[in-house]
Amino acid sequence: MNQLQLFLPCAAGVEDYLLPEVHHITGLGGQAVQKRRGGVALNGAWRDVLLLNLHSRLAQRVLVLLSYTEYRNEQDLYRAASEVAWEAWFTPRQSIKVEVTAQHSPLTSLNFAALKVKDAVCDRFRVKANGVRPDVDTQWPDVRIFAHLTTDSCSLYIDTSGEPLFKRGWREDKGEAPLKETLAAAMLAASGWLAGEGDLPPLYDPCCGSGTIAIEAAQMACNIAAGSGRRFAFERYLPFAQHVWDAIKKEAREAEVTRIPGQKPIIFGSDVAFRMVDFAQRNAQRAGVADLIEFRGGDALQRLPPCAEPGVMLVNPPYGERIEVAGVAGSQRSGGGREQAQMAGDSGAGGDDGAFFSQLSAHWKKNYPGWTAWVLTPDLKLPGKMRLKESRRVPMWNGPLECRLFRFDMVQGSARGKPAAPADAP
């Protein structure tokens, strides 16, 4: 278990931030860790599997590569899966689920491909375990097996995470279409909020929803392990040793930053929907950072800076036809549901969002001079709607939505005509 090939998938656009995170967590350098399309690959040990699951804020899963072969048909997939020593990882008493992804595969049915892999796993156990085979559970399996097909190659992975890593375990209260914790962490990494020297600047999310960005920021500032509040699939696998895992978690707890009682918060969040503010406060309590964040209700078009010192705004605002719920008039008409606004954002179309963002930028320029605002949006024309010149744009994907994280440096008056800094990508 000291020579494992690992792959950590992540959202497109996050690879550049995941790479240094993996270096930092594992201590591995050089060619042992490599950026790939859609993730990071590394040669590591079983201990690295545990560390990455516990600490990674950007990866979606930690996968162990067990087979890489060429194939031409489904029978080749069966042969490849039957040659893997699954019995070294789990027992036939545990349930399995096989998932297949593909890029330009010549096979006509991925479901049939998954069936052949499943048959191979079960048939191998029948031979190795005196006729006993694992059951299939498509909802809550003990073991997830992933097959990734290209034009002519098949990679078989065993998943060590279980639930996706964005499920930290503290967000029990949420609205519709909440921002994933992994994407919030990617936004924080791109903003460089934690990268500077000295004291951290204030951080403010004026459309905080259930508090994801603020809570991720608070945990990062305190060096609280991302997975400290959840369980993992590897805890059910045969290589798992409880005493090793207990020692790793103890090290993580001892590395947390000690907070000073009564220290003023530097992380702030507000939302027009008071119901969402209540959700955010309860989530922060479960995440162990309620004392570090100040949540308040308030209209994004009216809220003044939460502190005297300029800082960083990081926001995933609402979009689309129900944009009015983010402001006073809309909250009076529709009850002010942040979750409705976010659903509209996912559609990325309709509504008078141009008027809203024009008013928002005017409010920021008047009341937030010296602040840096980072705005995640699927609308590539947002700078024009805000009548601002972005100083940076970072490509990111929110699920299937191609987005940009725009940086705006706020000054009083119009920013029109100021040259934009080179973009990271189109």
C-alpha positions as CSV (number, residue, x, y, z in Angstrom):
1,M,0.0,0.0,0.0
2,N,3.0,2.3,-0.3
3,Q,3.0,2.4,-4.1
4,L,-0.5,3.6,-5.1
5,Q,-1.5,5.5,-8.2
6,L,-4.0,8.1,-7.1
7,F,-6.3,10.5,-9.0
8,L,-8.1,13.4,-7.5
9,P,-10.8,14.7,-9.9
10,C,-11.9,18.3,-9.5
11,A,-14.1,20.9,-11.3
12,A,-12.7,22.2,-14.6
13,G,-10.6,25.3,-13.9
14,V,-9.6,24.2,-10.4
15,E,-6.6,22.1,-11.4
16,D,-4.1,24.9,-10.9
17,Y,-5.2,25.3,-7.3
18,L,-5.6,21.6,-6.5
19,L,-1.9,20.9,-7.5
20,P,-0.3,23.1,-4.8
21,E,-2.9,21.9,-2.3
22,V,-1.9,18.2,-2.9
23,H,1.8,19.2,-2.6
24,H,1.1,20.9,0.7
25,I,-1.0,18.0,2.1
26,T,1.3,15.1,1.2
27,G,4.7,16.8,1.2
28,L,5.4,15.1,-2.2
29,G,7.2,17.1,-4.8
30,G,8.6,16.9,-8.3
31,Q,7.1,14.5,-10.7
32,A,5.3,12.5,-8.0
33,V,2.4,14.9,-8.4
34,Q,1.1,16.0,-11.8
35,K,-1.7,18.2,-13.1
36,R,-4.0,16.4,-15.5
37,R,-7.2,17.5,-17.3
38,G,-9.9,17.5,-14.7
39,G,-7.8,16.7,-11.7
40,V,-4.4,15.8,-10.3
41,A,-2.5,12.4,-10.4
42,L,0.1,11.3,-7.9
43,N,2.1,8.3,-6.8
44,G,1.5,8.0,-3.0
45,A,1.0,5.7,-0.1
46,W,-2.1,4.6,1.8
47,R,-1.4,7.3,4.4
48,D,-1.6,9.9,1.6
49,V,-5.1,8.6,0.8
50,L,-6.2,9.3,4.3
51,L,-4.5,12.7,4.5
52,L,-6.0,13.8,1.2
53,N,-9.5,12.8,2.1
54,L,-9.3,14.6,5.4
55,H,-7.7,17.8,4.2
56,S,-8.5,18.5,0.6
57,R,-10.9,21.3,0.0
58,L,-10.8,21.3,-3.8
59,A,-10.9,17.6,-4.8
60,Q,-14.2,15.9,-5.5
61,R,-12.9,12.4,-4.6
62,V,-9.7,10.4,-3.9
63,L,-9.5,7.5,-6.3
64,V,-7.0,4.6,-6.4
65,L,-6.1,3.4,-9.9
66,L,-6.2,-0.5,-9.9
67,S,-6.1,-1.2,-13.6
68,Y,-5.1,0.5,-16.8
69,T,-5.6,-1.6,-20.0
70,E,-6.5,-1.2,-23.7
71,Y,-9.9,-2.5,-24.8
72,R,-11.9,-3.0,-27.9
73,N,-15.2,-4.3,-26.6
74,E,-17.2,-5.2,-23.4
75,Q,-15.4,-8.5,-23.1
76,D,-12.1,-6.7,-22.7
77,L,-13.6,-4.7,-19.8
78,Y,-14.7,-8.0,-18.2
79,R,-11.3,-9.4,-18.5
80,A,-9.6,-6.3,-17.1
81,A,-11.9,-6.1,-14.1
82,S,-11.6,-9.9,-13.4
83,E,-7.8,-9.5,-13.1
84,V,-8.0,-6.9,-10.3
85,A,-7.5,-8.3,-6.7
86,W,-10.7,-6.8,-5.3
87,E,-10.5,-9.2,-2.4
88,A,-7.5,-7.2,-1.1
89,W,-9.7,-4.1,-0.7
90,F,-13.1,-5.4,0.5
91,T,-15.1,-8.5,1.4
92,P,-18.1,-10.1,-0.4
93,R,-20.3,-9.0,2.5
94,Q,-20.0,-5.4,1.3
95,S,-22.2,-3.9,-1.4
96,I,-20.9,-2.3,-4.6
97,K,-21.8,0.1,-7.3
98,V,-20.1,0.5,-10.7
99,E,-20.1,3.8,-12.5
100,V,-18.7,4.4,-16.0
101,T,-17.6,7.6,-17.6
102,A,-16.3,7.9,-21.2
103,Q,-14.6,10.2,-23.6
104,H,-15.0,9.1,-27.3
105,S,-15.6,5.5,-26.4
106,P,-16.7,3.3,-29.3
107,L,-19.1,1.3,-27.1
108,T,-22.8,1.8,-27.7
109,S,-24.0,1.4,-24.1
110,L,-22.2,2.6,-21.0
111,N,-24.8,0.8,-18.9
112,F,-23.9,-2.5,-20.5
113,A,-20.2,-1.7,-19.9
114,A,-20.9,-1.1,-16.2
115,L,-22.8,-4.4,-16.1
116,K,-19.8,-6.3,-17.5
117,V,-17.4,-4.8,-14.9
118,K,-19.9,-5.6,-12.1
119,D,-20.2,-9.2,-13.4
120,A,-16.4,-9.5,-13.4
121,V,-16.1,-8.3,-9.8
122,C,-18.8,-10.7,-8.6
123,D,-17.5,-13.7,-10.6
124,R,-14.0,-13.2,-9.1
125,F,-15.5,-13.2,-5.6
126,R,-17.5,-16.3,-6.3
127,V,-14.1,-18.1,-7.0
128,K,-12.2,-16.5,-4.2
129,A,-14.9,-16.6,-1.5
130,N,-16.5,-20.1,-2.1
131,G,-19.4,-18.8,-4.1
132,V,-20.2,-15.7,-2.1
133,R,-20.5,-12.5,-4.1
134,P,-21.2,-8.9,-3.1
135,D,-24.6,-7.3,-3.6
136,V,-25.3,-4.3,-5.7
137,D,-26.6,-1.1,-4.0
138,T,-27.1,1.8,-6.3
139,Q,-28.1,4.2,-3.5
140,W,-25.7,3.7,-0.5
141,P,-23.0,1.3,-1.6
142,D,-20.1,0.4,0.7
143,V,-17.7,0.4,-2.3
144,R,-17.8,2.6,-5.4
145,I,-15.9,1.4,-8.5
146,F,-15.3,3.8,-11.3
147,A,-14.4,2.8,-14.9
148,H,-13.2,5.6,-17.2
149,L,-13.1,4.8,-20.9
150,T,-11.3,6.7,-23.7
151,T,-11.1,5.7,-27.3
152,D,-9.0,2.6,-26.6
153,S,-8.1,2.5,-22.9
154,C,-9.9,1.6,-19.7
155,S,-9.0,2.8,-16.2
156,L,-10.5,1.1,-13.2
157,Y,-10.6,3.0,-9.9
158,I,-11.8,2.2,-6.4
159,D,-13.2,5.3,-4.6
160,T,-11.9,5.9,-1.1
161,S,-14.1,8.9,-0.3
162,G,-17.7,7.6,-0.4
163,E,-19.9,10.7,-0.5
164,P,-18.3,13.4,-2.6
165,L,-15.8,15.5,-0.7
166,F,-17.8,18.7,-1.0
167,K,-20.1,17.1,1.6
168,R,-18.2,18.3,4.6
169,G,-20.9,17.2,7.1
170,W,-21.9,20.6,8.5
171,R,-24.4,21.9,5.9
172,E,-27.7,20.5,7.0
173,D,-29.6,23.7,6.4
174,K,-29.6,24.9,2.9
175,G,-31.8,26.5,0.2
176,E,-32.2,25.4,-3.4
177,A,-29.1,24.9,-5.6
178,P,-26.6,25.9,-3.0
179,L,-23.0,26.6,-3.9
180,K,-20.8,23.5,-3.4
181,E,-18.1,23.8,-0.7
182,T,-15.4,22.8,-3.1
183,L,-16.3,25.6,-5.5
184,A,-16.4,28.1,-2.5
185,A,-12.9,26.9,-1.6
186,A,-11.7,27.3,-5.2
187,M,-13.1,30.9,-5.2
188,L,-11.1,31.6,-2.0
189,A,-8.0,30.1,-3.5
190,A,-8.3,32.2,-6.7
191,S,-8.8,35.4,-4.7
192,G,-5.6,34.9,-2.8
193,W,-7.4,35.9,0.5
194,L,-5.2,33.5,2.5
195,A,-2.0,34.0,0.5
196,G,-0.8,37.3,1.9
197,E,1.5,38.0,4.8
198,G,0.4,39.3,8.1
199,D,-3.2,39.7,9.3
200,L,-6.0,38.5,7.1
201,P,-8.1,41.3,5.5
202,P,-11.9,41.3,6.2
203,L,-14.0,39.0,4.0
204,Y,-17.6,39.7,3.2
205,D,-20.3,37.9,1.2
206,P,-23.3,40.1,0.7
207,C,-25.4,37.3,-0.8
208,C,-24.3,34.6,1.6
209,G,-27.2,32.2,1.3
210,S,-26.6,29.3,3.7
211,G,-23.1,30.7,4.5
212,T,-20.9,28.4,2.4
213,I,-18.2,30.9,1.4
214,A,-18.0,32.5,4.8
215,I,-17.8,29.1,6.6
216,E,-15.2,27.7,4.2
217,A,-13.1,30.8,4.8
218,A,-13.4,30.6,8.6
219,Q,-12.4,26.9,8.6
220,M,-9.4,27.7,6.3
221,A,-8.3,30.6,8.5
222,C,-8.4,28.3,11.5
223,N,-6.7,25.4,9.7
224,I,-9.7,23.1,10.4
225,A,-9.5,20.0,8.3
226,A,-12.2,20.0,5.6
227,G,-13.3,16.4,6.4
228,S,-13.1,16.6,10.1
229,G,-16.9,16.3,10.5
230,R,-17.7,13.3,8.2
231,R,-17.0,9.6,7.5
232,F,-15.2,8.1,4.5
233,A,-15.5,4.9,2.5
234,F,-11.9,3.8,3.2
235,E,-13.0,3.3,6.9
236,R,-14.8,0.1,5.6
237,Y,-11.9,-1.2,3.5
238,L,-9.5,-4.0,4.5
239,P,-6.3,-1.9,4.5
240,F,-7.8,0.5,7.1
241,A,-6.2,0.6,10.5
242,Q,-8.1,2.6,13.1
243,H,-5.1,3.6,15.2
244,V,-3.4,5.1,12.1
245,W,-6.5,7.1,11.3
246,D,-6.9,8.2,14.9
247,A,-3.3,9.5,14.9
248,I,-3.9,11.5,11.7
249,K,-7.0,13.1,13.0
250,K,-5.3,13.9,16.3
251,E,-2.5,15.7,14.3
252,A,-5.1,17.7,12.4
253,R,-6.8,18.8,15.6
254,E,-3.5,19.9,17.2
255,A,-2.7,21.9,14.1
256,E,-5.8,24.0,14.3
257,V,-5.3,27.7,15.1
258,T,-6.2,28.7,18.6
259,R,-8.8,31.5,18.8
260,I,-8.7,34.3,21.2
261,P,-11.9,34.5,23.3
262,G,-13.9,37.7,22.4
263,Q,-11.8,38.3,19.2
264,K,-13.8,40.4,16.7
265,P,-14.8,38.6,13.6
266,I,-13.2,39.5,10.3
267,I,-15.6,37.3,8.2
268,F,-19.1,38.6,7.4
269,G,-22.1,37.5,5.5
270,S,-25.5,38.9,4.9
271,D,-28.6,37.9,2.9
272,V,-31.9,39.5,2.1
273,A,-33.7,36.3,3.2
274,F,-33.6,36.1,7.0
275,R,-34.4,32.4,6.8
276,M,-31.1,31.9,5.0
277,V,-29.3,33.9,7.6
278,D,-30.7,31.5,10.3
279,F,-29.5,28.6,8.1
280,A,-26.0,30.1,7.8
281,Q,-25.7,30.6,11.6
282,R,-26.7,27.0,12.3
283,N,-24.3,25.7,9.7
284,A,-21.5,27.8,11.2
285,Q,-22.3,26.4,14.6
286,R,-22.0,22.8,13.3
287,A,-18.8,23.7,11.5
288,G,-17.2,25.0,14.7
289,V,-16.7,28.6,13.5
290,A,-19.8,30.5,14.6
291,D,-17.6,32.8,16.8
292,L,-15.6,33.8,13.7
293,I,-18.4,35.0,11.5
294,E,-21.0,37.7,11.8
295,F,-24.2,37.0,9.8
296,R,-26.9,39.6,9.3
297,G,-30.0,40.1,7.2
298,G,-29.9,42.9,4.7
299,D,-30.5,44.0,1.1
300,A,-27.3,43.8,-1.0
301,L,-28.2,47.1,-2.6
302,Q,-28.3,48.8,0.8
303,R,-25.9,47.1,3.1
304,L,-22.9,49.3,4.1
305,P,-19.5,47.8,4.7
306,P,-19.5,45.5,7.8
307,C,-16.2,47.0,9.1
308,A,-14.1,50.2,8.7
309,E,-11.1,48.5,7.1
310,P,-11.4,47.7,3.3
311,G,-11.3,44.1,2.5
312,V,-12.4,41.4,0.1
313,M,-16.0,40.7,-1.2
314,L,-16.5,37.2,-2.5
315,V,-20.0,36.6,-3.9
316,N,-22.0,34.2,-5.9
317,P,-25.0,36.5,-6.6
318,P,-28.5,35.6,-7.9
319,Y,-29.2,35.9,-11.6
320,G,-32.1,35.7,-14.1
321,E,-35.8,36.3,-14.0
322,R,-36.1,36.2,-10.2
323,I,-33.2,38.6,-9.6
324,E,-35.7,40.9,-7.8
325,V,-35.6,38.8,-4.7
326,A,-32.1,40.1,-4.0
327,G,-33.4,43.6,-3.5
328,V,-35.9,45.4,-1.3
329,A,-38.8,45.6,-3.9
330,G,-38.5,42.0,-4.8
331,S,-38.4,40.8,-1.2
332,Q,-41.6,42.7,-0.5
333,R,-43.3,41.0,-3.5
334,S,-42.0,37.5,-3.3
335,G,-40.9,36.9,0.3
336,G,-37.2,37.2,-0.3
337,G,-36.1,33.7,-1.0
338,R,-32.3,33.4,-1.6
339,E,-32.8,29.9,-2.9
340,Q,-35.2,31.1,-5.6
341,A,-32.7,33.7,-6.7
342,Q,-29.9,31.1,-6.9
343,M,-32.1,28.8,-9.0
344,A,-32.6,31.7,-11.4
345,G,-28.8,32.2,-11.5
346,D,-28.4,28.6,-12.6
347,S,-30.6,29.3,-15.6
348,G,-28.6,32.3,-16.5
349,A,-31.3,33.9,-18.5
350,G,-34.2,36.3,-18.3
351,G,-35.1,39.0,-15.8
352,D,-33.9,42.6,-15.2
353,D,-30.6,41.5,-13.9
354,G,-28.9,44.3,-15.9
355,A,-30.7,46.9,-13.7
356,F,-29.8,45.0,-10.5
357,F,-26.1,44.7,-11.3
358,S,-25.9,48.3,-12.4
359,Q,-27.4,49.4,-9.1
360,L,-25.1,47.0,-7.2
361,S,-22.0,48.4,-8.8
362,A,-23.1,52.0,-8.2
363,H,-23.6,51.1,-4.5
364,W,-20.2,49.4,-4.3
365,K,-18.4,52.3,-5.9
366,K,-20.1,54.8,-3.6
367,N,-19.7,52.9,-0.3
368,Y,-16.9,50.3,-0.8
369,P,-13.9,52.3,-2.0
370,G,-10.7,50.3,-1.5
371,W,-12.5,46.9,-1.5
372,T,-11.8,44.1,-4.0
373,A,-14.9,42.4,-5.2
374,W,-14.8,38.8,-6.7
375,V,-18.0,37.8,-8.5
376,L,-18.7,34.3,-9.8
377,T,-21.2,34.3,-12.7
378,P,-22.2,32.3,-15.8
379,D,-22.8,35.6,-17.5
380,L,-19.7,36.6,-19.5
381,K,-21.2,40.0,-20.1
382,L,-21.5,40.9,-16.4
383,P,-18.7,43.6,-16.4
384,G,-20.7,45.4,-19.0
385,K,-23.9,45.2,-16.9
386,M,-22.0,46.5,-13.9
387,R,-20.3,49.2,-16.0
388,L,-17.0,48.1,-14.5
389,K,-13.6,46.9,-16.0
390,E,-12.6,43.7,-14.5
391,S,-8.9,43.4,-13.5
392,R,-8.9,39.6,-13.7
393,R,-11.1,36.8,-14.9
394,V,-10.7,33.2,-13.8
395,P,-12.5,30.4,-15.7
396,M,-14.4,28.0,-13.4
397,W,-17.2,25.5,-13.8
398,N,-20.2,25.3,-11.5
399,G,-21.4,21.8,-12.3
400,P,-22.3,21.9,-16.0
401,L,-22.2,25.8,-16.1
402,E,-19.2,27.5,-17.5
403,C,-18.5,30.5,-15.3
404,R,-16.1,33.3,-14.7
405,L,-14.8,34.6,-11.4
406,F,-14.4,38.4,-12.1
407,R,-12.3,40.6,-10.0
408,F,-13.3,44.3,-9.7
409,D,-11.1,46.8,-7.8
410,M,-13.6,49.3,-6.4
411,V,-12.9,53.0,-6.6
412,Q,-15.4,55.9,-6.1
413,G,-16.9,57.2,-9.3
414,S,-16.8,55.5,-12.7
415,A,-14.1,52.9,-13.5
416,R,-14.9,53.2,-17.3
417,G,-11.9,53.7,-19.4
418,K,-9.4,52.1,-17.0
419,P,-7.4,49.3,-18.7
420,A,-8.1,45.8,-17.5
421,A,-5.2,43.6,-16.4
422,P,-4.5,40.5,-18.5
423,A,-7.1,37.8,-18.1
424,D,-6.2,34.3,-16.9
425,A,-8.1,32.9,-19.9
426,P,-10.8,34.0,-22.3
